[in-house]
Amino acid sequence: MSSTEESRLILELRSGSDKAFNALYRRYVSQLYYFSLRYTKSACDAEEIVHDVFVRLWNIRGHIKSTESLRPLLFVMAKHYLINAFRSNVNSRVYEDYLNYTDIIADSVSHKMEYDEFCAQLSDALNRLPEKQRRAIELSRFEGMSVDEIAEILNISKQTVYNNIHMGLKRLKNLLEGMTLLAIIGANAILK
């Protein structure tokens, strides 16, 4: 998604567009999930934080000032939700210090590098799949399409779509076995 397209979507979001919200959600949900998972070490907690971030985004949509990128806003919100989640734990102060420390020593470039590495490894593994399996997984997992929609696009039966997704995910898991820990965590979230 280009910065021009994102700017347009932000303007539409500010006007209450569900379509723009969904497009922005698809763009950032994985990044926020991996960021949250990195600190929570819990898929359930990471999903809850991401959900809270996007609910908050929807609630403040009319007050968004920047039309260039939502990334900084979303990650600041995620950080605050992470800190709030850990405040309820006994070690919350230690964790808050850890988050602040990591912000000082590891700027967003390192997070982007890790995310880019994960994307490159996942893309490489996807490209090793047979075409129909790869396409079915991309449409299902990355574009959020239903089995009916995928069957129509690929001009195959629903059962064939299920089979392609199932076999493709199984093969993808095998291909991703040698990946870094971050990529494995991210892949497990995608491959559910």
TIRO-2110 file (N, C-alpha, C; in Angstrom, 1 decimal):
// TIRO-2110
0.9, -1.2, 0.0, N, 1, A
0.0, 0.0, 0.0, CA, 1, A
0.9, 1.2, 0.0, C, 1, A
0.7, 2.1, -0.9, N, 2, A
1.5, 3.3, -1.0, CA, 2, A
1.1, 4.3, 0.0, C, 2, A
2.0, 5.3, 0.3, N, 3, A
1.7, 6.3, 1.3, CA, 3, A
0.5, 7.2, 0.8, C, 3, A
0.4, 7.4, -0.5, N, 4, A
-0.8, 8.1, -1.0, CA, 4, A
-2.1, 7.4, -0.8, C, 4, A
-2.1, 6.1, -1.0, N, 5, A
-3.3, 5.3, -0.8, CA, 5, A
-3.6, 5.3, 0.7, C, 5, A
-2.6, 5.2, 1.6, N, 6, A
-2.8, 5.2, 3.0, CA, 6, A
-3.4, 6.5, 3.5, C, 6, A
-2.9, 7.6, 2.9, N, 7, A
-3.4, 8.9, 3.2, CA, 7, A
-4.9, 9.1, 2.9, C, 7, A
-5.2, 8.5, 1.7, N, 8, A
-6.6, 8.6, 1.3, CA, 8, A
-7.5, 7.7, 2.2, C, 8, A
-7.0, 6.6, 2.6, N, 9, A
-7.8, 5.7, 3.5, CA, 9, A
-7.9, 6.4, 4.9, C, 9, A
-6.9, 7.1, 5.4, N, 10, A
-7.0, 7.8, 6.7, CA, 10, A
-8.1, 8.9, 6.6, C, 10, A
-8.1, 9.6, 5.5, N, 11, A
-9.1, 10.6, 5.3, CA, 11, A
-10.5, 10.0, 5.3, C, 11, A
-10.7, 8.9, 4.6, N, 12, A
-12.0, 8.2, 4.6, CA, 12, A
-12.3, 7.6, 6.0, C, 12, A
-11.3, 7.1, 6.7, N, 13, A
-11.6, 6.6, 8.0, CA, 13, A
-12.1, 7.8, 8.9, C, 13, A
-11.4, 8.9, 8.8, N, 14, A
-11.9, 10.1, 9.6, CA, 14, A
-13.3, 10.4, 9.4, C, 14, A
-13.8, 10.1, 8.2, N, 15, A
-15.2, 10.3, 7.8, CA, 15, A
-16.1, 9.2, 8.2, C, 15, A
-15.5, 8.1, 8.8, N, 16, A
-16.4, 7.0, 9.3, CA, 16, A
-16.5, 5.8, 8.3, C, 16, A
-15.6, 5.7, 7.3, N, 17, A
-15.7, 4.6, 6.3, CA, 17, A
-15.2, 3.3, 6.9, C, 17, A
-16.2, 2.3, 6.9, N, 18, A
-15.9, 0.9, 7.3, CA, 18, A
-14.9, 0.3, 6.4, C, 18, A
-15.0, 0.6, 5.1, N, 19, A
-14.1, 0.0, 4.1, CA, 19, A
-12.7, 0.4, 4.3, C, 19, A
-12.5, 1.7, 4.6, N, 20, A
-11.2, 2.2, 4.9, CA, 20, A
-10.6, 1.6, 6.2, C, 20, A
-11.4, 1.5, 7.2, N, 21, A
-11.0, 0.9, 8.4, CA, 21, A
-10.5, -0.5, 8.2, C, 21, A
-11.3, -1.3, 7.4, N, 22, A
-10.9, -2.7, 7.2, CA, 22, A
-9.6, -2.8, 6.4, C, 22, A
-9.4, -1.9, 5.4, N, 23, A
-8.2, -1.9, 4.7, CA, 23, A
-7.0, -1.6, 5.6, C, 23, A
-7.1, -0.6, 6.4, N, 24, A
-6.0, -0.2, 7.3, CA, 24, A
-5.8, -1.3, 8.4, C, 24, A
-6.9, -2.0, 8.8, N, 25, A
-6.8, -3.1, 9.7, CA, 25, A
-5.9, -4.2, 9.1, C, 25, A
-6.2, -4.5, 7.8, N, 26, A
-5.5, -5.6, 7.2, CA, 26, A
-4.0, -5.2, 7.0, C, 26, A
-3.7, -3.9, 6.8, N, 27, A
-2.4, -3.5, 6.6, CA, 27, A
-1.6, -3.6, 7.9, C, 27, A
-2.2, -3.4, 9.1, N, 28, A
-1.4, -3.3, 10.3, CA, 28, A
-1.6, -4.4, 11.3, C, 28, A
-2.6, -5.2, 11.1, N, 29, A
-3.0, -6.2, 12.2, CA, 29, A
-1.8, -7.2, 12.4, C, 29, A
-1.1, -7.6, 11.4, N, 30, A
0.0, -8.6, 11.6, CA, 30, A
1.1, -7.9, 12.4, C, 30, A
1.5, -6.7, 11.9, N, 31, A
2.6, -6.0, 12.6, CA, 31, A
2.3, -5.8, 14.1, C, 31, A
1.1, -5.3, 14.4, N, 32, A
0.8, -5.1, 15.8, CA, 32, A
0.7, -6.4, 16.6, C, 32, A
0.2, -7.4, 15.9, N, 33, A
0.1, -8.7, 16.6, CA, 33, A
1.5, -9.2, 17.0, C, 33, A
2.5, -9.2, 16.1, N, 34, A
3.8, -9.7, 16.4, CA, 34, A
4.5, -8.8, 17.4, C, 34, A
4.3, -7.5, 17.3, N, 35, A
4.8, -6.5, 18.3, CA, 35, A
4.3, -6.9, 19.7, C, 35, A
3.0, -7.1, 19.8, N, 36, A
2.4, -7.4, 21.1, CA, 36, A
2.8, -8.8, 21.6, C, 36, A
2.9, -9.7, 20.7, N, 37, A
3.3, -11.1, 21.1, CA, 37, A
4.7, -11.1, 21.6, C, 37, A
5.5, -10.3, 21.0, N, 38, A
6.9, -10.2, 21.4, CA, 38, A
7.0, -9.9, 22.9, C, 38, A
6.2, -9.1, 23.4, N, 39, A
6.2, -8.7, 24.8, CA, 39, A
5.3, -9.6, 25.7, C, 39, A
4.2, -9.9, 25.2, N, 40, A
3.2, -10.7, 26.1, CA, 40, A
3.6, -12.2, 26.2, C, 40, A
4.2, -12.7, 25.1, N, 41, A
4.5, -14.1, 25.0, CA, 41, A
3.2, -15.0, 25.1, C, 41, A
2.0, -14.3, 24.8, N, 42, A
0.8, -15.0, 24.8, CA, 42, A
-0.1, -14.6, 23.6, C, 42, A
-0.5, -15.6, 22.8, N, 43, A
-1.2, -15.2, 21.6, CA, 43, A
-2.6, -14.6, 22.0, C, 43, A
-3.2, -15.1, 23.1, N, 44, A
-4.5, -14.5, 23.5, CA, 44, A
-4.3, -13.1, 23.9, C, 44, A
-3.3, -12.8, 24.7, N, 45, A
-3.1, -11.4, 25.2, CA, 45, A
-2.7, -10.5, 24.0, C, 45, A
-1.9, -11.0, 23.1, N, 46, A
-1.5, -10.2, 21.9, CA, 46, A
-2.8, -9.9, 21.1, C, 46, A
-3.6, -10.9, 20.9, N, 47, A
-4.9, -10.6, 20.1, CA, 47, A
-5.8, -9.6, 20.8, C, 47, A
-5.8, -9.7, 22.1, N, 48, A
-6.7, -8.8, 22.9, CA, 48, A
-6.1, -7.3, 22.8, C, 48, A
-4.8, -7.2, 22.8, N, 49, A
-4.2, -5.9, 22.7, CA, 49, A
-4.5, -5.3, 21.3, C, 49, A
-4.3, -6.1, 20.3, N, 50, A
-4.6, -5.6, 18.9, CA, 50, A
-6.0, -5.2, 18.8, C, 50, A
-6.9, -6.0, 19.3, N, 51, A
-8.3, -5.7, 19.3, CA, 51, A
-8.6, -4.4, 19.9, C, 51, A
-8.0, -4.2, 21.1, N, 52, A
-8.2, -2.9, 21.8, CA, 52, A
-7.7, -1.7, 21.0, C, 52, A
-6.5, -1.9, 20.4, N, 53, A
-5.9, -0.8, 19.6, CA, 53, A
-6.9, -0.4, 18.5, C, 53, A
-7.5, -1.4, 17.8, N, 54, A
-8.3, -1.1, 16.6, CA, 54, A
-9.7, -0.5, 17.1, C, 54, A
-10.2, -1.0, 18.2, N, 55, A
-11.4, -0.4, 18.8, CA, 55, A
-11.1, 1.1, 19.1, C, 55, A
-10.0, 1.3, 19.7, N, 56, A
-9.6, 2.7, 20.1, CA, 56, A
-9.5, 3.6, 18.8, C, 56, A
-8.8, 3.0, 17.8, N, 57, A
-8.7, 3.7, 16.6, CA, 57, A
-10.0, 4.1, 16.0, C, 57, A
-10.9, 3.2, 16.0, N, 58, A
-12.3, 3.5, 15.5, CA, 58, A
-12.9, 4.6, 16.3, C, 58, A
-12.8, 4.5, 17.6, N, 59, A
-13.4, 5.5, 18.5, CA, 59, A
-12.8, 6.9, 18.3, C, 59, A
-11.6, 7.0, 18.0, N, 60, A
-10.9, 8.3, 17.9, CA, 60, A
-10.7, 8.7, 16.4, C, 60, A
-11.3, 8.0, 15.5, N, 61, A
-11.1, 8.3, 14.0, CA, 61, A
-11.3, 9.7, 13.6, C, 61, A
-12.3, 10.4, 14.2, N, 62, A
-12.5, 11.8, 13.9, CA, 62, A
-11.5, 12.8, 14.4, C, 62, A
-10.6, 12.3, 15.3, N, 63, A
-9.6, 13.2, 15.8, CA, 63, A
-8.2, 12.9, 15.3, C, 63, A
-8.1, 12.0, 14.4, N, 64, A
-6.7, 11.7, 13.8, CA, 64, A
-6.2, 12.9, 13.1, C, 64, A
-5.0, 13.3, 13.5, N, 65, A
-4.4, 14.5, 12.9, CA, 65, A
-3.6, 14.2, 11.7, C, 65, A
-2.7, 13.2, 11.8, N, 66, A
-1.8, 12.9, 10.7, CA, 66, A
-2.5, 12.1, 9.6, C, 66, A
-2.3, 12.5, 8.4, N, 67, A
-2.8, 11.7, 7.2, CA, 67, A
-1.7, 11.0, 6.5, C, 67, A
-0.5, 11.0, 7.0, N, 68, A
0.6, 10.4, 6.3, CA, 68, A
0.7, 8.9, 6.6, C, 68, A
0.6, 8.5, 7.9, N, 69, A
0.7, 7.1, 8.3, CA, 69, A
0.1, 6.9, 9.7, C, 69, A
-0.6, 5.8, 9.8, N, 70, A
-1.1, 5.4, 11.1, CA, 70, A
-0.1, 4.6, 12.0, C, 70, A
0.9, 4.2, 11.4, N, 71, A
1.8, 3.3, 12.1, CA, 71, A
2.3, 3.8, 13.4, C, 71, A
2.8, 5.0, 13.5, N, 72, A
3.3, 5.5, 14.8, CA, 72, A
2.2, 5.6, 15.8, C, 72, A
1.0, 6.0, 15.4, N, 73, A
-0.1, 6.1, 16.4, CA, 73, A
-0.5, 4.7, 16.9, C, 73, A
-0.6, 3.8, 16.0, N, 74, A
-1.0, 2.4, 16.4, CA, 74, A
0.0, 1.8, 17.3, C, 74, A
1.3, 2.0, 17.0, N, 75, A
2.3, 1.4, 17.9, CA, 75, A
2.4, 2.0, 19.3, C, 75, A
2.2, 3.3, 19.3, N, 76, A
2.1, 4.0, 20.6, CA, 76, A
0.9, 3.5, 21.4, C, 76, A
-0.2, 3.3, 20.8, N, 77, A
-1.4, 2.8, 21.5, CA, 77, A
-1.1, 1.4, 21.9, C, 77, A
-0.5, 0.6, 21.1, N, 78, A
-0.2, -0.8, 21.5, CA, 78, A
0.8, -0.8, 22.7, C, 78, A
1.7, 0.1, 22.7, N, 79, A
2.7, 0.1, 23.8, CA, 79, A
1.9, 0.5, 25.1, C, 79, A
1.0, 1.4, 25.0, N, 80, A
0.2, 1.8, 26.2, CA, 80, A
-0.6, 0.7, 26.7, C, 80, A
-1.3, -0.1, 25.8, N, 81, A
-2.1, -1.2, 26.2, CA, 81, A
-1.2, -2.3, 26.8, C, 81, A
0.0, -2.5, 26.3, N, 82, A
0.9, -3.5, 26.8, CA, 82, A
1.3, -3.1, 28.3, C, 82, A
1.6, -1.8, 28.5, N, 83, A
2.0, -1.4, 29.8, CA, 83, A
0.8, -1.5, 30.8, C, 83, A
-0.4, -1.1, 30.3, N, 84, A
-1.5, -1.3, 31.2, CA, 84, A
-1.8, -2.8, 31.5, C, 84, A
-1.6, -3.7, 30.5, N, 85, A
-1.8, -5.1, 30.8, CA, 85, A
-0.8, -5.6, 31.8, C, 85, A
0.4, -5.1, 31.8, N, 86, A
1.4, -5.6, 32.7, CA, 86, A
1.3, -4.9, 34.1, C, 86, A
0.6, -3.8, 34.2, N, 87, A
0.5, -3.1, 35.4, CA, 87, A
-0.3, -4.0, 36.4, C, 87, A
-1.2, -4.8, 35.8, N, 88, A
-2.0, -5.7, 36.7, CA, 88, A
-1.2, -6.8, 37.3, C, 88, A
0.0, -7.1, 36.7, N, 89, A
0.8, -8.1, 37.2, CA, 89, A
1.7, -7.6, 38.3, C, 89, A
2.3, -8.5, 39.1, N, 90, A
3.2, -8.2, 40.2, CA, 90, A
4.4, -7.5, 39.7, C, 90, A
4.9, -7.9, 38.5, N, 91, A
6.2, -7.4, 38.0, CA, 91, A
6.0, -6.3, 37.0, C, 91, A
4.8, -5.6, 37.1, N, 92, A
4.5, -4.6, 36.1, CA, 92, A
5.5, -3.5, 36.0, C, 92, A
6.0, -3.0, 37.1, N, 93, A
7.0, -1.9, 37.0, CA, 93, A
8.3, -2.3, 36.3, C, 93, A
8.7, -3.5, 36.5, N, 94, A
9.9, -4.1, 35.9, CA, 94, A
9.6, -4.1, 34.4, C, 94, A
8.4, -4.6, 34.0, N, 95, A
8.1, -4.7, 32.6, CA, 95, A
8.0, -3.4, 31.9, C, 95, A
7.4, -2.4, 32.6, N, 96, A
7.3, -1.0, 32.0, CA, 96, A
8.7, -0.5, 31.8, C, 96, A
9.6, -0.7, 32.7, N, 97, A
11.0, -0.3, 32.6, CA, 97, A
11.6, -1.0, 31.4, C, 97, A
11.4, -2.3, 31.2, N, 98, A
11.9, -3.0, 30.1, CA, 98, A
11.4, -2.4, 28.8, C, 98, A
10.1, -2.1, 28.7, N, 99, A
9.6, -1.6, 27.4, CA, 99, A
10.2, -0.2, 27.1, C, 99, A
10.4, 0.6, 28.2, N, 100, A
11.0, 1.9, 27.9, CA, 100, A
12.5, 1.7, 27.5, C, 100, A
13.2, 0.8, 28.2, N, 101, A
14.6, 0.5, 27.8, CA, 101, A
14.7, 0.0, 26.4, C, 101, A
13.8, -0.9, 26.0, N, 102, A
13.9, -1.4, 24.6, CA, 102, A
13.6, -0.3, 23.6, C, 102, A
12.8, 0.7, 24.0, N, 103, A
12.5, 1.8, 23.1, CA, 103, A
13.8, 2.7, 22.9, C, 103, A
14.6, 2.8, 24.0, N, 104, A
15.8, 3.6, 23.9, CA, 104, A
16.8, 2.9, 23.0, C, 104, A
17.1, 1.6, 23.3, N, 105, A
18.2, 1.0, 22.6, CA, 105, A
17.8, 0.4, 21.2, C, 105, A
16.5, 0.1, 21.0, N, 106, A
16.1, -0.5, 19.8, CA, 106, A
15.0, 0.3, 19.2, C, 106, A
15.4, 1.1, 18.2, N, 107, A
14.4, 2.0, 17.6, CA, 107, A
13.5, 1.2, 16.6, C, 107, A
12.6, 1.9, 16.0, N, 108, A
11.6, 1.2, 15.2, CA, 108, A
12.3, 0.6, 14.0, C, 108, A
13.5, 1.0, 13.6, N, 109, A
14.2, 0.4, 12.5, CA, 109, A
14.4, -1.1, 12.7, C, 109, A
14.9, -1.4, 14.0, N, 110, A
15.1, -2.8, 14.3, CA, 110, A
13.8, -3.6, 14.3, C, 110, A
12.7, -3.1, 14.7, N, 111, A
11.5, -3.8, 14.7, CA, 111, A
11.1, -4.0, 13.2, C, 111, A
11.3, -3.0, 12.4, N, 112, A
10.9, -3.1, 11.0, CA, 112, A
11.8, -4.1, 10.3, C, 112, A
13.1, -4.2, 10.7, N, 113, A
14.0, -5.2, 10.1, CA, 113, A
13.6, -6.6, 10.5, C, 113, A
13.2, -6.8, 11.7, N, 114, A
12.7, -8.1, 12.1, CA, 114, A
11.4, -8.5, 11.4, C, 114, A
10.5, -7.5, 11.3, N, 115, A
9.3, -7.8, 10.6, CA, 115, A
9.6, -8.0, 9.1, C, 115, A
10.4, -7.3, 8.5, N, 116, A
10.8, -7.5, 7.1, CA, 116, A
11.4, -8.8, 6.9, C, 116, A
12.3, -9.3, 7.8, N, 117, A
12.9, -10.6, 7.7, CA, 117, A
11.9, -11.7, 7.8, C, 117, A
10.9, -11.5, 8.7, N, 118, A
9.8, -12.5, 8.8, CA, 118, A
9.0, -12.5, 7.4, C, 118, A
8.7, -11.4, 6.9, N, 119, A
7.9, -11.3, 5.7, CA, 119, A
8.7, -11.9, 4.5, C, 119, A
10.0, -11.7, 4.5, N, 120, A
10.8, -12.3, 3.4, CA, 120, A
10.9, -13.8, 3.5, C, 120, A
11.0, -14.3, 4.7, N, 121, A
11.1, -15.8, 4.9, CA, 121, A
9.7, -16.4, 4.6, C, 121, A
8.6, -15.8, 5.0, N, 122, A
7.3, -16.3, 4.7, CA, 122, A
7.0, -16.2, 3.2, C, 122, A
7.4, -15.2, 2.6, N, 123, A
7.2, -15.0, 1.2, CA, 123, A
8.0, -16.1, 0.4, C, 123, A
9.2, -16.4, 0.8, N, 124, A
10.0, -17.4, 0.2, CA, 124, A
9.3, -18.8, 0.4, C, 124, A
8.9, -19.1, 1.6, N, 125, A
8.2, -20.3, 1.8, CA, 125, A
6.9, -20.4, 1.0, C, 125, A
6.1, -19.4, 0.9, N, 126, A
4.9, -19.4, 0.1, CA, 126, A
5.2, -19.6, -1.4, C, 126, A
6.3, -19.0, -1.9, N, 127, A
6.6, -19.2, -3.3, CA, 127, A
7.1, -20.6, -3.6, C, 127, A
7.4, -21.4, -2.6, N, 128, A
7.8, -22.8, -2.8, CA, 128, A
6.5, -23.7, -2.9, C, 128, A
5.4, -23.2, -2.6, N, 129, A
4.1, -24.0, -2.6, CA, 129, A
3.6, -24.1, -4.1, C, 129, A
2.9, -25.2, -4.4, N, 130, A
2.2, -25.2, -5.7, CA, 130, A
1.3, -24.0, -5.8, C, 130, A
1.1, -23.5, -7.0, N, 131, A
0.4, -22.3, -7.3, CA, 131, A
-1.0, -22.2, -6.6, C, 131, A
-1.8, -23.3, -6.8, N, 132, A
-3.2, -23.2, -6.2, CA, 132, A
-3.2, -23.2, -4.7, C, 132, A
-2.2, -23.9, -4.1, N, 133, A
-2.1, -23.9, -2.6, CA, 133, A
-1.7, -22.5, -2.2, C, 133, A
-0.7, -21.9, -2.8, N, 134, A
-0.2, -20.6, -2.5, CA, 134, A
-1.3, -19.6, -2.6, C, 134, A
-2.0, -19.6, -3.7, N, 135, A
-3.0, -18.6, -4.0, CA, 135, A
-4.2, -18.8, -3.0, C, 135, A
-4.6, -20.0, -2.7, N, 136, A
-5.7, -20.2, -1.7, CA, 136, A
-5.3, -19.7, -0.3, C, 136, A
-4.1, -19.9, 0.1, N, 137, A
-3.6, -19.4, 1.4, CA, 137, A
-3.5, -17.9, 1.4, C, 137, A
-3.0, -17.3, 0.3, N, 138, A
-2.9, -15.8, 0.3, CA, 138, A
-4.3, -15.2, 0.3, C, 138, A
-5.3, -15.7, -0.4, N, 139, A
-6.6, -15.2, -0.4, CA, 139, A
-7.3, -15.4, 0.9, C, 139, A
-7.1, -16.5, 1.5, N, 140, A
-7.7, -16.8, 2.8, CA, 140, A
-7.1, -16.1, 4.0, C, 140, A
-5.8, -16.2, 4.1, N, 141, A
-5.1, -15.7, 5.3, CA, 141, A
-4.7, -14.2, 5.2, C, 141, A
-4.4, -13.7, 4.0, N, 142, A
-3.9, -12.4, 3.8, CA, 142, A
-4.9, -11.4, 3.3, C, 142, A
-5.9, -11.9, 2.6, N, 143, A
-6.9, -11.0, 2.0, CA, 143, A
-8.3, -11.2, 2.7, C, 143, A
-8.3, -12.2, 3.6, N, 144, A
-9.5, -12.4, 4.4, CA, 144, A
-10.7, -12.9, 3.7, C, 144, A
-10.5, -13.6, 2.6, N, 145, A
-11.7, -14.0, 1.8, CA, 145, A
-12.2, -15.3, 2.3, C, 145, A
-13.5, -15.5, 2.0, N, 146, A
-14.2, -16.7, 2.5, CA, 146, A
-13.9, -17.8, 1.4, C, 146, A
-14.2, -19.1, 1.8, N, 147, A
-14.0, -20.2, 0.9, CA, 147, A
-14.8, -20.1, -0.3, C, 147, A
-16.0, -19.6, -0.2, N, 148, A
-16.9, -19.4, -1.3, CA, 148, A
-16.3, -18.4, -2.3, C, 148, A
-15.7, -17.3, -1.8, N, 149, A
-15.1, -16.3, -2.6, CA, 149, A
-13.9, -16.8, -3.3, C, 149, A
-13.1, -17.6, -2.6, N, 150, A
-11.9, -18.2, -3.2, CA, 150, A
-12.2, -19.2, -4.3, C, 150, A
-13.2, -20.0, -4.0, N, 151, A
-13.7, -21.0, -5.0, CA, 151, A
-14.1, -20.3, -6.3, C, 151, A
-14.8, -19.2, -6.2, N, 152, A
-15.2, -18.4, -7.3, CA, 152, A
-14.0, -17.8, -8.1, C, 152, A
-13.1, -17.2, -7.4, N, 153, A
-12.0, -16.6, -8.0, CA, 153, A
-11.1, -17.6, -8.7, C, 153, A
-10.8, -18.7, -8.0, N, 154, A
-9.9, -19.7, -8.6, CA, 154, A
-10.7, -20.7, -9.5, C, 154, A
-12.0, -20.6, -9.6, N, 155, A
-12.8, -21.4, -10.4, CA, 155, A
-12.6, -22.9, -10.1, C, 155, A
-12.7, -23.2, -8.8, N, 156, A
-12.6, -24.6, -8.3, CA, 156, A
-13.7, -24.8, -7.2, C, 156, A
-13.9, -26.0, -6.8, N, 157, A
-14.9, -26.3, -5.8, CA, 157, A
-14.5, -25.9, -4.4, C, 157, A
-15.5, -25.7, -3.5, N, 158, A
-15.2, -25.3, -2.2, CA, 158, A
-14.3, -26.4, -1.5, C, 158, A
-14.6, -27.7, -1.8, N, 159, A
-13.8, -28.7, -1.2, CA, 159, A
-12.3, -28.7, -1.6, C, 159, A
-12.1, -28.3, -2.9, N, 160, A
-10.8, -28.2, -3.4, CA, 160, A
-10.1, -27.0, -2.7, C, 160, A
-10.8, -25.9, -2.5, N, 161, A
-10.2, -24.8, -1.7, CA, 161, A
-9.8, -25.3, -0.3, C, 161, A
-10.7, -26.0, 0.4, N, 162, A
-10.3, -26.5, 1.7, CA, 162, A
-9.1, -27.4, 1.6, C, 162, A
-9.1, -28.3, 0.7, N, 163, A
-7.9, -29.2, 0.5, CA, 163, A
-6.6, -28.4, 0.2, C, 163, A
-6.7, -27.4, -0.7, N, 164, A
-5.5, -26.6, -1.0, CA, 164, A
-5.0, -25.9, 0.2, C, 164, A
-5.9, -25.3, 1.0, N, 165, A
-5.5, -24.5, 2.2, CA, 165, A
-4.9, -25.5, 3.2, C, 165, A
-5.6, -26.6, 3.4, N, 166, A
-5.1, -27.6, 4.4, CA, 166, A
-3.7, -28.1, 4.0, C, 166, A
-3.6, -28.6, 2.8, N, 167, A
-2.3, -29.2, 2.4, CA, 167, A
-1.2, -28.1, 2.3, C, 167, A
-1.6, -26.9, 1.9, N, 168, A
-0.6, -25.8, 1.8, CA, 168, A
-0.1, -25.4, 3.1, C, 168, A
-1.0, -25.3, 4.1, N, 169, A
-0.6, -24.9, 5.5, CA, 169, A
0.3, -25.9, 6.1, C, 169, A
0.0, -27.2, 5.8, N, 170, A
0.8, -28.3, 6.4, CA, 170, A
2.2, -28.2, 5.8, C, 170, A
2.3, -28.0, 4.5, N, 171, A
3.6, -27.9, 3.8, CA, 171, A
4.3, -26.6, 4.2, C, 171, A
3.6, -25.6, 4.4, N, 172, A
4.2, -24.3, 4.8, CA, 172, A
4.8, -24.4, 6.2, C, 172, A
4.2, -25.1, 7.1, N, 173, A
4.7, -25.3, 8.4, CA, 173, A
6.0, -26.1, 8.3, C, 173, A
6.1, -27.1, 7.5, N, 174, A
7.4, -27.9, 7.3, CA, 174, A
8.5, -27.0, 6.7, C, 174, A
8.1, -26.1, 5.7, N, 175, A
9.1, -25.2, 5.1, CA, 175, A
9.6, -24.2, 6.1, C, 175, A
8.8, -23.8, 7.1, N, 176, A
9.2, -22.7, 8.0, CA, 176, A
9.9, -23.3, 9.3, C, 176, A
10.2, -24.6, 9.3, N, 177, A
10.8, -25.1, 10.5, CA, 177, A
12.1, -24.5, 10.9, C, 177, A
12.9, -24.1, 9.9, N, 178, A
14.2, -23.5, 10.2, CA, 178, A
14.3, -22.0, 10.4, C, 178, A
13.1, -21.4, 10.5, N, 179, A
13.1, -20.0, 10.6, CA, 179, A
13.5, -19.5, 12.0, C, 179, A
13.7, -18.2, 12.1, N, 180, A
14.0, -17.6, 13.4, CA, 180, A
12.8, -17.7, 14.3, C, 180, A
13.0, -17.5, 15.6, N, 181, A
11.9, -17.6, 16.6, CA, 181, A
10.8, -16.6, 16.3, C, 181, A
11.1, -15.4, 15.9, N, 182, A
10.1, -14.4, 15.6, CA, 182, A
9.2, -14.8, 14.4, C, 182, A
9.9, -15.4, 13.4, N, 183, A
9.2, -15.8, 12.2, CA, 183, A
8.3, -17.0, 12.6, C, 183, A
8.8, -17.9, 13.4, N, 184, A
8.0, -19.1, 13.8, CA, 184, A
6.7, -18.6, 14.6, C, 184, A
6.9, -17.7, 15.5, N, 185, A
5.8, -17.2, 16.3, CA, 185, A
4.8, -16.6, 15.3, C, 185, A
5.2, -15.7, 14.4, N, 186, A
4.4, -15.1, 13.4, CA, 186, A
3.7, -16.1, 12.5, C, 186, A
4.5, -17.0, 12.0, N, 187, A
3.9, -18.0, 11.1, CA, 187, A
2.8, -18.8, 11.8, C, 187, A
3.1, -19.2, 13.1, N, 188, A
2.1, -19.9, 13.8, CA, 188, A
0.8, -19.2, 13.9, C, 188, A
0.8, -17.9, 14.1, N, 189, A
-0.4, -17.0, 14.1, CA, 189, A
-1.1, -17.0, 12.8, C, 189, A
-0.3, -17.0, 11.7, N, 190, A
-0.9, -16.9, 10.4, CA, 190, A
-1.5, -18.3, 10.0, C, 190, A
-0.8, -19.4, 10.4, N, 191, A
-1.2, -20.7, 10.0, CA, 191, A
-2.3, -21.3, 10.8, C, 191, A
-2.8, -20.6, 11.8, N, 192, A
-3.9, -21.2, 12.5, CA, 192, A
-5.1, -21.4, 11.7, C, 192, A
END
